[in-house]
Each structure stands twice: as C-alpha cells, then as structure tokens.
Amino acid sequence: MGSSVRVKEAVVVTPSEPTPNCVLSLSALDSQLFLRFTVEYLLVYRPGPGLDKVATTSRLKAALARALVPYYPLAGRVRPSSDNLGLEVVCKAQGAVFIEAVSDRYTVNDFEKAPKTVAQWRRLLSFSVPDVLNGSPPLILQLTWLSDGGAALGVGISHCLTDGIGGSEFLNYVAEMASGKHSGPKPKLVWDRHVFNVKPMTRDDYLNQSHPEFNRVPDLSGGFMNRVTNHLRPTCIVFDKRKLTYLKTMAYRTCQISDSSSFTSFEVLAAHVWRSWARAIGFPPNQTLKLLLSVNIRNRVKPGLPDGYYGNAFVLACAQTSAKELTEKGIGYGSGLVKKAKERVDSEYVRKVTEIVSESRACPDSVGVLILTQWSRMGLERVEFGMENPVFMGPICSDRYCVFLPVKGERESVKVMVAVPAAAFDNYHRFLRE
C-alpha cells in the first residue's frame, strides 16, 4: 500500500497571546545525548457522524495556539548552552508547525495490525527533524484525514523539552480546548529544571559510580548491531488480562526463592518480551544482554517533583544477565531481574545518574541492549479533540525499541510493538505466544 498522503497546508502556529522573551536552561536529564531526538506519536480516530472537517481542523489549530501560551517553551528553539555542556531553549514565540493532509488510501482499519515496514507510516508526520539543535521547531502536529472519514494525528515533540508524561499532558490540554471541554484557567506549569542541578564530581566520585546502563560490554555476536537491526520487520501483539495472569503464574513457578514476592504485569511482560527477543535472535551463550527500562521518578525522588513539572523525569533502570541464563532459566528469573532493576531507582540512584550525564556526557551503549518504554500509562488514550478517544496509539515508525501501548477499552491489556530482524520474525512470534 502506497502512502498516498498529500499535504494540503503547512503553517507555523505561534502563541495566541504574548509570552516571555527569554532563554531557559534545560536540566542535565533533558540534555542527555541520547535524548536529542524528536519522539513521534501516532493517534488514529474513527469517523464521527456529521463531522465538519474544516471546523475540526480550525479548532485544533486555534487550540494549539492557545496551548502554546502556558507551554511557550514548546514554541521556542533548542540550542547548546554557552558552556556547550548542556542545552537551553530560546523563547521568542517562534512557533510550532501545524500540517493538514489527506490520504486517499489509508483507512482506520489499516492500523489494526502492525505496519508492513518500519517506515510505512512515515508520511503521517511529513516534517521529520533529524537534528533538534539546528533551529528546527521542537513541536510538529499533522492532522491527516483518512479515506473513510477517520483521522490520524501525528505528533513530534523534542525529547529535550519533555518526557512522555509531560508531552501527553500537553496533548490532552490541546485536545480539551479543541473539543470545548476545557473552560477553566490555564494550567499552572513549573519549569524548575534546576532541581536536577548537581555539584561537580571529583575523579574519585566518578570512578566510584556503578551504573551498568552506561558500561560497555564485549560484542561476542560478530556484530551485535548488525544482527539486531538487519532487515527489521514490525511486530504487534496484544496481551489481555488472561495472558498476563498466565505469565505471572509461570513467573512464580520459575523464579528464585528470593524473588518470590509478587510480580507486576509490567515485570512479567517485560521479562517475557526480553527473553523471547533473545531466544529468537540467538545470541552466543556468554553474550551479556541488558534490558533498559524507562522509570518515572516523579514520586521516587525526595522531595518529589512539583506539580506541573513537565521536563524529563525518568531514568533508565538496567536488568543485566547472559544470554544463556536469560533464555534457559525461565520467565521468573527475568522477572526478578526486572523487579530488582526498578527497585534500585531511588533518590540516590537519580543523583548519581545526573552526576554521570552532567560530567562525562555518558550515553547508554548499544551492544547487548534492548530498550523498553511504557506508553500504556501516559494518558495518550485520552487525547480526544472531538472525534472520541483514539482507537490506535503508537509510534510513527516501528523500531527496534520496544514500546508497551494502551488498548482502547481494555485498561488491563497491553499492546507490545517492536521491530525484529526478519530472520527472527517467526520465532519471535512463536516464543511470545508460548
């Protein structure tokens, strides 16, 4: 199926009211090297009776302009700070990009299954930002009208400015105004990126840091990155409550005695996906493998972050083991590793991560790594701008990064999307369904 997406209009939308003219510093977590990209969401909506496309587009564009008043940094431009260590955002109401497009082939039903290629849905966010520091807008919205009357909303937000939770809160605010559901005061947002400022480390401090997510491991796979990125094919599988309960039962049967306390659905599913991915690709037994998990730290640091904080407030937890142990010891072993990795994330853990990324500009290595992020609890499923809640929520482009997604109308279900090498595609599906 060809893309057949035609752009009707592309405009710069500026805040609807005057906003501060200033330069704001971004935090050490915001400025991390591996976050200098645009995170891209795709939300798909069924057609509504009597929908006025012209009026809906106009309302969404006006709502974006109004939302950029309290969220004015999203209308700015990100650049390196003068010391070239961190980043800052220049706020001069430069604006965000709004695109309206139409497709004569895509229908809502086309999004019920995984895309056939990793970039099949690329044109649903036509404006791609390869470098977030070269003056490009940090926010892009594209509303594409589908051939059956439905709509696809593509969103690109610079990860330097906000994380998934903050970005979802912004999108919900835009949607509430577009649908007429928000009539109260503007949200009380907090910048306060200085909360993650740290004192400079001494050399001894740095040598004493132990964070496996930043440590390099030997590549025993004869080219790990080539193996895990060669001819990727997207996958998409839903785990409902019954399947998750079964995974928990299997985890209890195969876990270590010290890990026998209750596992969450996230822990067992993360372990199952990680193990299935490793089994399907077939790594050497002694290859060190890591599962990197994004962990929300809003309520894990002391004191907690202030209400209205929408900067990056997550760190990566790391579960690590050998390919042999992960694949042979069962889902309970992997679930225990995931559980312990999450439990290690506290105020001291966050402080050390902030010090490391501030001083050494450390970045997670790719060898042995599967990255997993959870979008199923961010609130994307509530972004409704006059067409009811979205029936699909996910990434614009499927990638080797694994994403847990919400399922419309099934709060306890999780949709797992990840692209795997074509040679491992069938085995990955088979192992995941065991």
Secondary structure as UniProt FT lines:
FT   STRAND          5..13
FT   STRAND          22..25
FT   TURN            28..31
FT   HELIX           33..35
FT   STRAND          38..45
FT   TURN            49..50
FT   HELIX           53..67
FT   TURN            68..71
FT   HELIX           72..75
FT   STRAND          77..80
FT   TURN            82..83
FT   STRAND          87..91
FT   STRAND          96..103
FT   HELIX           108..111
FT   TURN            118..121
FT   HELIX           122..125
FT   TURN            132..133
FT   STRAND          139..145
FT   TURN            147..148
FT   STRAND          151..158
FT   TURN            159..161
FT   HELIX           164..178
FT   TURN            179..180
FT   HELIX           193..196
FT   HELIX           203..207
FT   HELIX           212..214
FT   HELIX           224..229
FT   TURN            230..231
FT   STRAND          232..239
FT   HELIX           241..254
FT   HELIX           257..259
FT   HELIX           265..281
FT   TURN            285..286
FT   STRAND          288..296
FT   TURN            298..300
FT   TURN            307..308
FT   STRAND          314..322
FT   HELIX           323..328
FT   HELIX           331..343
FT   HELIX           347..359
FT   TURN            367..368
FT   STRAND          369..374
FT   TURN            376..377
FT   HELIX           380..382
FT   STRAND          392..395
FT   STRAND          402..407
FT   TURN            408..409
FT   STRAND          410..421
FT   HELIX           422..424
FT   HELIX           425..432
//
